[in-house]
Amino acid sequence: MKIKTTALWIGLAILTVCRADAAEEAKPDLTSGNPEAKYRSVIRSQDKAVFGDAALGLRRWMEVRDLQRPIYHTMGPMGFTFDVNGPIYHDGRYHLFYHKSSFVFKPDKEDAEILDVSPHFYAPNPHMIDNKGPGGSQRRLMFGWVRGGQTPTKDVPYWDGNHSLPRVLTLVSNKLIQEPIPELQVLRHGHMQLTNRLIESSTPGLLKDFTGNALEVIASFDPQGATAKRFGVKLRMSKDGNEQTVVYYEPASGRFGVSGSVVDGEISDHADFPAGRRVTLHIFLDRSVVEVFAAGRVITKRTYSDPTSQGLDVFSDGGSVKLDVLDIWRMKSIWDQGSNGKS
């Protein structure tokens, strides 16, 4: 018997989300005996290294008024396992050998896929399951550790990591999809929307009066007829434009990325948007943390911009592109206004 699966080798833990091969008849679930089951999950872990001294650094960081510290990302991690090889996963098949009562996993490709190409996303934890999926179905959640070097704020301790936003993991046609957890919408306020605008490289400044450093942005572009080599959204812009964090998409290469005033420089990843269909960049900016979701992929980046650099704009380079819809929300702080974590 062969079972199609995606195996996530994450933080020295192996998470597999299995689906019965469509070419085979529905076989009994090998763990529950349910003849109707087509999916199952298996988790195995090997605790080889634990980051355990975070508590003291976290307490010290909370006591410092750091304008780089995120306000709607949670702090952590404590007791995380980590893997020097980074967050990777394989797609392949489990083969069950009845005479040995054991499974052997054989990946379709020798090279692994990457959950997040940025070195700023680390030690992901995919071990959370709840029943808040569509129609009360089960869903798997994952979050990781956002790194990116020490904040430039004086007196902040060497350790200043925080949790990424929780991501929902699903399999669609054997492709791993990562999406932001929808519960984040409770933090939205101050909504602004623009529709049906032609963005040209010669006409920047569409959002010249808008500023913010804790935002959710969903920008949808129509690639049909676009002549721009790159288009997207600029964040954390200084008034003179010398400092900016750029989230972009390149139609020719089919890649999205983050560049500009970011820690460790530009980085990009492939985004499998259907040909001729809308290109949507879903961006979360939380002071120094940028998380970009595009076609089920994610890039996490750190930007230690000057606290006064809070401009925002849409752009196109080398041509024009149509902006279908731009939604922007300001994001509330998760911190108790009377706590030491107050911004």
N, C-alpha and C positions, 0 to 999 in steps of 0.2 A: 504494500500500500504506500502511495506517495501523497503527501499533503503539501500544498503550496503555502508558502509562508514568507513573511518578512521578519528577519531576525535583527534586532537592534542591540549592538554591542555597546552598552552605555555605561560608563563609569565603573568598569569591572563587573557589570551585571549584564546578563543576557536576557533581553525581553523578546519574546516571539509572539507575533499575532498570526495565528494560523487560519487558513481557509481551505476547506476540502477542494481538491482539484475539480474544476468544472467538468472535466472529461470523464470523471468517475461518478458512479452512483453515490448517493448520500450514505456515508458509512457512520456507524455509531461513534459518538464522541469518545475518545480513548480515555477520558478522565471521568466523565459523568455517566456514560452508558446511555445518553439521550440519543435516540436514533434520528431525531430531527436536527440535531446540532450540526452546523457547518463551520462554526468558529470556536476557537478556544484560545486561551492565553496561558503561557508557561513562563515563569520567572525563576531564574537561578542566579545566585550571586556568589562572589568570591571576595571576601573582605581582605584585601592585601594592604591597603593604605587608607588611613582616615585622617582628614583634616580636623583636628580636635581642639585647637587653641584659639578659636575664633571669638569666644565669649568676651574675653578681656578687651580685645581690639574693638569689638562691636560696641561695648559700653563706652569706651573712650570716644569713639566716633560720634555716638549719639550726643555726647556732651559738648561737642564742638559745633559751632554754627557754620557749617560748610555749605556754601551756595552751590556746590557741585553735587551734593547728596540728593538722590532721587526722593520724590515726595509721594509717589504712588506705587513704586516697587517696594517689596518687603525686604527686610534685612536678612542676612544669613551668609553662608550656611554654617551649620554645626553638625558634626558627625557625618559629613559627606564622604563617600568614596570617590576616588579620582583615578584617572587612567591617563598615562603619559601619551598614549596613542590618540587621544581625543575622542569625541562622540561620533561613532561611525555605525553603519548598519549594512547588512547584506540582504539581498533578495535571493531566494532559492527554494529548495525543496527539502522536507524532512523525509527520510526513508526509514520505514519501520521494518526491522528484522525480527520476525516472529520467533525464530528459534533462539534468538539472543535476548528477546524482550527489551530491545533498546532502539533508540533513534540515532540516526547519523544525518547531520545537516550538510547539504552540498549546495554552495552558492552558485547562482547562475553565472556570475562574473567573479574573477579573481580579485579585482579591485573593489573596495568597499565604497558605499555612498557616504556622504557627510551630512549630518543633521544641520549643521550651521558652519559655514566655511570660515567664520571669523574666529580668531584665537581668543576673543573676548567672551565667547560662550563656552562654558566648561562644566564638567561634572554634572551632566543632566540626570535627573531623577524621574523615571517613568513609572514608578510603582504605585500610582494613585488611580483608583477606579471608583466611579460613582454611577448612579442610574439617572443622570440628568441629560442624557442624549435625547435625540428626537423620539417622541412618543414614550419617554421613560426608559429608553434603551440604555445599555451600558456604554460608557465612554471611558477612554484612557487619557489621563492628564500627565503632562510632563513640565517640569521647570528645571532651570539650570542655574549656574553660578556665573554672574556677569563680572568679569575682571576688567583689566585695561590699564594697569599701572596706577601709581599713587596719585591721588588728587593733589593739585598744586596748593590747596588751601593750607595755611600754616597750622601746625599743631595737630593735624589729622594723623592718626597712627598709620603704620605701614600697611595694615590690613584694612581695606575699605571695599570689599566685595559686597554684592547684594544679589538677591534672587532675580532671575528673569521673570517676565510675565508668564503665567501658566499657559501652556499650549495644549490643544486637543489634538490627539493623534488618531488618524483614520487611514484605512487602506482603500484606495479607489483604483480599480483596474491594476492591482499589484503595485501601485505607486503610493509611497508614504506621503500623506498630506498633514501639514502642521498649520493650525489656525489659532488665533488668540481666543482665549476662553470668553464666551459672550457675557459672562457676569461683569466684565470690566465696564460694560455700558452704564452701570450705576454711578460711575465716577464722572460721567459726561455732564457738562453744563456749558452755557454760552455758545450755542451752536451758530455757525455761519456757513452759508452755502453759496457757491457760484456754479452756473451752468452755461453750457454752449458758448465757450469763448475760444477764439483762435489765438494761440500763443505763438509769438514770433520772437526770434532772437533779438530783433531790434527794438522790442517794446517790453522791457522788464518793468517791474514795479506794480504789478496788478494788485498786490497785497501790501503796498508800501506803508499803510497805516495800521497794519495788524502786527502785534508782537506777542510773544509767549515762549515759555520754556517748559511747560507741562501740557502737552497737546496730544490729541489723537487726530490723525489726518488720513482721509481716504480720497485719493486722487485717481480718477478714471479718465483715460485718454483714448481717443479713436485713432488707431495706427493707419487706417486706410487713407491714403492720400498724404500722409505725413512725409515731409522732406527733412525733418530734423534728424541729426545724427544721434543726439541724446535729448531726452526731455525728462522732466520730473519735478521735484520739490526741493527748495533750499530752506534750511533751518539754521537757527542760531547765527543769523547774519548780523555783522556789525554795520553801523551806519555808513561806513566808507566802503563796505563790501570786501574788505581784505580778509575778514574771517567769516567762514560759512561752512556748514555741513551740507553736502549735496547728496540727495537720494535720486538715482537716475535709472532710466531704462534705455538700452541701445537696440533699436529695431533690427539692425543688420546682424548683430551677434546673438540676439535673443537673450541678453544678459542684463541683470539689474545689479546695482551696486551702491556703495556709499564711499564718497571721497571728500576732499576738502580738509577742513580743520579737525581731523579725527586722529585718535591715537593709533599708531602703527601704520598709518597710510591707507590708501585706497584698497578696497577689496570688492570682488564681484562673484556672482554665481549665475548659473543658467536658470531661466524661468520659462516653463513650458506653457506659455499662453497660446490658445488655439489660433491658427493663422487667420488674420483679418478681424479677430474679435477684440473686444475692449481690453486694454492693459490697465490693471488696477494695482496701485501701490498703497498698501495699508501700513501706516507709519505711526509708531508710538514714540514720542519724545518725552523723556522725563529728566530734565536738566542735563546730566552728563550721559544718559543712556538713550541710545537710539535702537529700536527694533523694527525691522522692515519685513513685512509679509508680502510675498508675491507668488501667485500660482502654486501655493502649497509649500514654498520654500521660505526660509527665514535667514536674515543676516542681522547679527547683533553687533553694535559698535559703541565705543566710548568716545566722547568728545568733551575735552576740558576747555570749553570756550570761555571767554571773558563773561562774567555774570551780566554785563550790560548788552551783550550780543544776543538779541532775542527777536531779530527780524525773520520774516517768513515770506516766501514767494514761490510761484511756479515759473518754470523756465523751459526754453528749447534752445538747443545749440545747433547752428549750421542750417537752419531752416525753420519750418513751422509745424505745428501739430494742433489738433482740435482737442480742447479740454471738454469732455462731456459733463462731468460732475466733479466738484471739489467740495467735500464736507470737512469741516474743522470743528472740533470740540475742545474747549479747555477742560482740563482734568482736575478733579478735586484731590486734595491731600487725604491720605489714609490715616494720618497721624492725629491723635487726640490733641486738640488745641492747648490743653493744659499740661502736656507731657514734655519731657526733655527732647523729644523728637520734633518739636515744633520748628518749622522752617523760619 
